[in-house]
Amino acid sequence: MEKKLKIYIRLQEIINDRQIDGRPMTQKDVAELSKLRRATISEICTNTRTTINREHLEAIAQALGIKDVSELIEFRYE
């Protein structure tokens, strides 16, 4: 059986590895920094969102200082 290519957004992993003001970063922090809705960030973190606006990815990358798209997005074969 051929495996299907899936685009995986690593946002939750990035959040888990970061701190803000000496405490663990949260989805709420990312929402505030990126000026995106908390629900949007949650859906991206859980990879349940089926379409992602390019401006959303740009806002997240800008807010988190991500310079390389491969830090945020990866291809997985499932």
Long-range contacts (C-beta under 8 A, 24 or more apart in sequence): 3-77, 3-78, 4-77, 4-78, 5-75, 5-76, 5-77, 6-75, 6-76, 6-77, 6-78, 7-73, 7-74, 7-75, 7-76, 8-47, 8-73, 8-74, 8-75, 8-76, 9-44, 9-45, 9-47, 9-52, 9-72, 9-73, 10-71, 10-72, 10-73, 10-74, 11-41, 11-44, 11-45, 11-60, 11-72, 12-45, 12-46, 14-64, 14-66, 14-71, 14-72, 15-45, 18-64, 30-60, 30-63, 30-64, 33-63, 33-64, 34-59, 34-60, 34-62, 34-63, 34-64, 35-59, 36-60
